[in-house]
Amino acid sequence: QVQLVESGGGLVQAGGSLRLSCVASTRSIFSISEMGWSRQAPGQQREMVASISRHGITTYSDSVKGRFTISRDNAKNTVYLQMNSLKPEDTAVYYCIADQRGQSNWGQGTQVTVSS
């Protein structure tokens, strides 16, 4: 089992930037493979935003490609999401995800609000 704690959400104006962080705690840290970020806006389906493998291979949704960057510090058991050129439609609760032995673990979520 993996415990995930997100931070870095908040209120920002359109065009601004935020960086989300997620620290993973587990007795078997080396068993964590893929990590990523998902988001859910009110009344909308959950969307996978970005993911990164243990070896640094990244994927992005089309809606954030070119604006968001996911990175990972394996020594600190932390995954980051740098969000630039934020838009009001990026407003959502952002969840950190960590896959361990085929099981997905989710954080509690952090709110990101982008004002126009």
C-alpha contacts under 8 A as a table, 3 or more apart, distances in Angstrom:
res1	aa1	res2	aa2	distance
1	Q	26	T	6.34
1	Q	100	Q	7.50
1	Q	105	N	7.35
2	V	24	A	6.40
2	V	25	S	5.65
2	V	26	T	4.87
2	V	98	A	7.34
2	V	100	Q	7.58
2	V	105	N	6.18
3	Q	24	A	5.66
3	Q	25	S	4.99
3	Q	26	T	6.40
3	Q	105	N	7.59
3	Q	106	W	7.95
3	Q	107	G	7.15
4	L	22	C	6.34
4	L	23	V	5.67
4	L	24	A	4.71
4	L	25	S	6.45
4	L	96	C	6.99
4	L	97	I	7.74
4	L	98	A	7.93
4	L	105	N	7.74
4	L	106	W	6.66
4	L	107	G	4.74
4	L	108	Q	7.59
5	V	22	C	5.35
5	V	23	V	5.37
5	V	24	A	6.75
5	V	96	C	7.92
5	V	107	G	5.87
5	V	108	Q	7.09
6	E	20	L	7.00
6	E	21	S	5.54
6	E	22	C	4.28
6	E	23	V	6.65
6	E	95	Y	7.55
6	E	96	C	6.70
6	E	107	G	6.62
6	E	108	Q	7.30
6	E	109	G	6.48
6	E	110	T	6.32
7	S	20	L	5.75
7	S	21	S	5.28
7	S	22	C	6.42
7	S	110	T	6.48
8	G	18	L	6.97
8	G	19	R	5.80
8	G	20	L	4.47
8	G	21	S	6.13
8	G	110	T	7.46
9	G	18	L	7.10
9	G	19	R	7.50
9	G	20	L	6.22
9	G	110	T	5.42
9	G	111	Q	5.32
9	G	112	V	4.96
9	G	113	T	7.96
10	G	18	L	7.93
10	G	110	T	7.99
10	G	111	Q	6.15
10	G	112	V	5.04
10	G	113	T	6.12
11	L	112	V	6.16
11	L	113	T	4.74
11	L	114	V	5.91
11	L	115	S	7.34
12	V	16	G	6.08
12	V	17	S	7.23
12	V	18	L	7.66
12	V	112	V	7.95
12	V	113	T	6.35
12	V	114	V	5.03
12	V	115	S	6.27
13	Q	16	G	5.56
13	Q	86	L	7.65
13	Q	114	V	5.36
13	Q	115	S	4.76
13	Q	116	S	6.18
14	A	85	S	6.98
14	A	86	L	5.32
14	A	87	K	5.03
14	A	88	P	6.25
14	A	114	V	5.69
14	A	115	S	5.67
14	A	116	S	5.32
15	G	84	N	7.07
15	G	85	S	4.20
15	G	86	L	4.87
15	G	87	K	6.39
16	G	84	N	6.19
16	G	85	S	5.51
16	G	86	L	5.52
17	S	82	Q	7.48
17	S	83	M	5.39
17	S	84	N	4.43
17	S	85	S	6.24
17	S	86	L	6.17
18	L	82	Q	6.19
18	L	83	M	5.25
18	L	84	N	6.77
19	R	80	Y	6.82
19	R	81	L	5.54
19	R	82	Q	4.41
19	R	83	M	5.89
20	L	80	Y	5.51
20	L	81	L	4.99
20	L	82	Q	6.45
20	L	83	M	7.92
21	S	78	T	6.79
21	S	79	V	5.88
21	S	80	Y	4.55
21	S	81	L	6.56
22	C	78	T	5.40
22	C	79	V	5.28
22	C	80	Y	6.37
22	C	96	C	6.37
23	V	76	K	7.59
23	V	77	N	5.79
23	V	78	T	4.47
23	V	79	V	6.73
24	A	29	I	7.94
24	A	77	N	5.41
24	A	78	T	6.15
24	A	98	A	7.86
25	S	29	I	7.15
25	S	77	N	7.37
26	T	29	I	5.46
28	S	31	S	5.63
28	S	32	I	7.65
29	I	32	I	5.79
29	I	77	N	7.40
30	F	33	S	7.76
31	S	100	Q	5.68
31	S	101	R	6.56
32	I	35	M	7.68
32	I	54	R	7.56
32	I	98	A	6.53
32	I	99	D	5.65
32	I	100	Q	4.54
32	I	101	R	7.20
33	S	53	S	6.01
33	S	54	R	5.35
33	S	98	A	7.27
33	S	99	D	5.63
33	S	100	Q	6.07
33	S	101	R	7.76
34	E	51	S	6.83
34	E	52	I	5.78
34	E	53	S	4.47
34	E	54	R	6.09
34	E	98	A	5.98
34	E	99	D	5.28
34	E	100	Q	7.80
35	M	51	S	5.63
35	M	52	I	5.46
35	M	53	S	6.39
35	M	54	R	7.75
35	M	79	V	7.11
35	M	96	C	7.47
35	M	97	I	5.49
35	M	98	A	4.42
35	M	99	D	6.28
36	G	48	M	7.95
36	G	49	V	7.60
36	G	50	A	5.48
36	G	51	S	3.89
36	G	52	I	5.98
36	G	70	I	7.77
36	G	79	V	7.50
36	G	96	C	5.86
36	G	97	I	5.11
36	G	98	A	6.58
37	W	48	M	6.36
37	W	49	V	5.59
37	W	50	A	5.43
37	W	51	S	6.36
37	W	81	L	7.61
37	W	94	Y	6.61
37	W	95	Y	5.51
37	W	96	C	4.69
37	W	97	I	5.90
38	S	46	R	6.85
38	S	47	E	5.54
38	S	48	M	4.27
38	S	49	V	5.09
38	S	50	A	7.06
38	S	94	Y	5.69
38	S	95	Y	5.10
38	S	96	C	6.50
38	S	97	I	7.33
39	R	46	R	5.67
39	R	47	E	5.34
39	R	48	M	6.48
39	R	49	V	6.72
39	R	92	A	5.88
39	R	93	V	5.43
39	R	94	Y	4.29
39	R	95	Y	5.87
40	Q	44	Q	6.41
40	Q	45	Q	6.22
40	Q	46	R	4.49
40	Q	47	E	6.25
40	Q	92	A	5.21
40	Q	93	V	5.39
40	Q	94	Y	6.66
41	A	44	Q	5.38
41	A	45	Q	7.35
41	A	46	R	7.40
41	A	91	T	6.48
41	A	92	A	4.21
41	A	93	V	6.35
42	P	92	A	7.17
48	M	51	S	7.96
48	M	61	S	6.79
49	V	60	Y	5.77
49	V	61	S	5.18
49	V	63	S	7.97
49	V	64	V	6.98
50	A	58	T	7.13
50	A	59	T	5.47
50	A	60	Y	4.38
50	A	61	S	6.32
50	A	70	I	6.55
51	S	58	T	5.55
51	S	59	T	5.32
51	S	60	Y	6.72
51	S	70	I	6.95
52	I	55	H	7.82
52	I	56	G	5.62
52	I	57	I	5.34
52	I	58	T	4.38
52	I	59	T	6.60
52	I	70	I	6.88
52	I	71	S	7.03
52	I	72	R	7.36
53	S	56	G	5.10
53	S	57	I	5.14
53	S	58	T	6.61
54	R	57	I	7.54
54	R	72	R	7.97
54	R	74	N	7.57
56	G	71	S	7.47
56	G	72	R	7.29
58	T	70	I	7.22
60	Y	64	V	6.66
60	Y	65	K	5.67
61	S	64	V	5.74
61	S	65	K	6.10
62	D	65	K	5.20
64	V	67	R	5.45
64	V	68	F	5.61
65	K	68	F	6.19
66	G	69	T	7.74
67	R	83	M	6.20
67	R	84	N	5.18
67	R	85	S	6.10
67	R	86	L	7.71
68	F	81	L	6.70
68	F	82	Q	5.49
68	F	83	M	4.47
68	F	84	N	5.97
69	T	81	L	5.67
69	T	82	Q	5.04
69	T	83	M	6.60
70	I	79	V	7.26
70	I	80	Y	5.60
70	I	81	L	4.57
70	I	82	Q	6.33
71	S	79	V	5.79
71	S	80	Y	5.22
71	S	81	L	6.59
72	R	77	N	7.70
72	R	78	T	5.85
72	R	79	V	4.31
72	R	80	Y	6.10
73	D	76	K	5.43
73	D	77	N	5.97
73	D	78	T	5.30
73	D	79	V	6.28
74	N	77	N	4.76
74	N	78	T	6.45
75	A	78	T	7.86
83	M	86	L	6.58
86	L	90	D	6.49
86	L	114	V	6.77
87	K	90	D	5.38
87	K	91	T	7.60
87	K	114	V	6.14
87	K	115	S	7.81
87	K	116	S	7.56
88	P	91	T	5.65
88	P	113	T	7.33
88	P	114	V	4.67
88	P	115	S	5.70
88	P	116	S	5.95
89	E	114	V	7.55
90	D	112	V	7.57
90	D	113	T	7.44
90	D	114	V	6.69
91	T	111	Q	7.78
91	T	112	V	5.39
91	T	113	T	4.55
91	T	114	V	5.44
92	A	111	Q	6.07
92	A	112	V	5.54
92	A	113	T	6.62
93	V	109	G	5.83
93	V	110	T	5.39
93	V	111	Q	4.37
93	V	112	V	6.02
94	Y	109	G	5.26
94	Y	110	T	5.26
94	Y	111	Q	6.21
94	Y	112	V	6.99
95	Y	106	W	6.60
95	Y	107	G	5.68
95	Y	108	Q	6.64
95	Y	109	G	4.39
95	Y	110	T	6.60
96	C	106	W	5.78
96	C	107	G	5.19
96	C	108	Q	7.94
96	C	109	G	6.90
97	I	104	S	6.51
97	I	105	N	5.53
97	I	106	W	4.71
97	I	107	G	6.50
98	A	104	S	5.71
98	A	105	N	5.20
98	A	106	W	6.70
99	D	102	G	6.07
99	D	103	Q	5.39
99	D	104	S	4.42
99	D	105	N	6.13
100	Q	103	Q	5.24
100	Q	104	S	6.45
100	Q	105	N	7.55
